[in-house]
Amino acid sequence: MQVKPLTPTELSSIETLIKTRSRTLAVSPEFQDMHTKMTLLNVQDLMSVGPEVGQVFGAFDDEGLMIGILIVVLSSSQPCYFVRKAYTVPKAPLKTLSKMFEFIIQFYEKLGYKRFYTMYNADDIGLYHRLWRTGSTLRNYITYTDLTVPANVRPKHSDVWELLFGRSLYPEPMVVRAFIRKDDTMFLNETYD
């Protein structure tokens, strides 16, 4: 499997993967359509602005077929990045997601980033715990739940939620997870008065 940053020439493959995966969501067709359109607009925006704002990364199998994507946005106010969305083809093995996370973590560590956030459906906690155990790069990180959001609620005081998802509401409970590299002494030694 190969993981790499994607370019606008791969937009049709990205769109196919997102639409295929969105159809497996256990939500209304209206939410699926809105979710798909918003995600595709986000991808197009990232690709038109450039890597100083964020990037879309893709995973390809041995035959060169796209089997997963990660949408990553950089914070303009904090030294961190946000994994906004992760998509894999239906029935993809967990190692696909694990390899994509390992790639982006190493990619952004080389640029000096030692913190990131991601969000997932609260019902998928078991899947993500398995992901964190299988990803060797993730072993270098401390992780904690930064925010738990009930269905159809937008937190009133969460910069992380705003940076991850703007004003989106989700019809299912969601969890925002923080990851901080264990050697990030700046974070670990911060004090608040």
Secondary structure as the mmCIF struct_conf table of DSSP 4:
data_model
#
loop_
_struct_conf.conf_type_id
_struct_conf.id
_struct_conf.beg_label_comp_id
_struct_conf.beg_label_asym_id
_struct_conf.beg_label_seq_id
_struct_conf.end_label_comp_id
_struct_conf.end_label_asym_id
_struct_conf.end_label_seq_id
STRN STRN1 GLN A 2 PRO A 5
HELX_RH_3T_P HELX_RH_3T_P1 PRO A 8 GLU A 10
HELX_RH_AL_P HELX_RH_AL_P1 LEU A 11 SER A 22
TURN_TY1_P TURN_TY1_P1 ARG A 23 THR A 24
BEND BEND1 LEU A 25 VAL A 27
HELX_RH_AL_P HELX_RH_AL_P2 PRO A 29 VAL A 49
TURN_TY1_P TURN_TY1_P2 PRO A 51 VAL A 53
STRN STRN2 GLY A 54 PHE A 60
TURN_TY1_P TURN_TY1_P3 ASP A 62 GLU A 63
BEND BEND2 GLY A 64 GLY A 64
STRN STRN3 MET A 66 LEU A 74
BEND BEND3 SER A 76 PRO A 79
STRN STRN4 TYR A 81 THR A 88
TURN_TY1_P TURN_TY1_P4 PRO A 90 LYS A 91
HELX_RH_AL_P HELX_RH_AL_P3 LEU A 94 LYS A 110
TURN_TY1_P TURN_TY1_P5 LEU A 111 GLY A 112
STRN STRN5 ARG A 115 ASN A 121
HELX_RH_3T_P HELX_RH_3T_P2 ALA A 122 ASP A 124
HELX_RH_AL_P HELX_RH_AL_P4 ILE A 125 THR A 134
TURN_TY1_P TURN_TY1_P6 SER A 136 SER A 136
HELX_RH_3T_P HELX_RH_3T_P3 THR A 137 ASN A 140
STRN STRN6 TYR A 141 VAL A 149
TURN_TY1_P TURN_TY1_P7 ALA A 151 ASN A 152
BEND BEND4 LYS A 156 HIS A 157
HELX_RH_AL_P HELX_RH_AL_P5 ASP A 159 PHE A 165
TURN_TY1_P TURN_TY1_P8 GLY A 166 ARG A 167
BEND BEND5 PRO A 171 GLU A 172
STRN STRN7 MET A 174 ARG A 181
TURN_TY1_P TURN_TY1_P9 LYS A 182 ASP A 183
HELX_RH_AL_P HELX_RH_AL_P6 THR A 185 LEU A 188
TURN_TY1_P TURN_TY1_P10 ASN A 189 ASN A 189
#
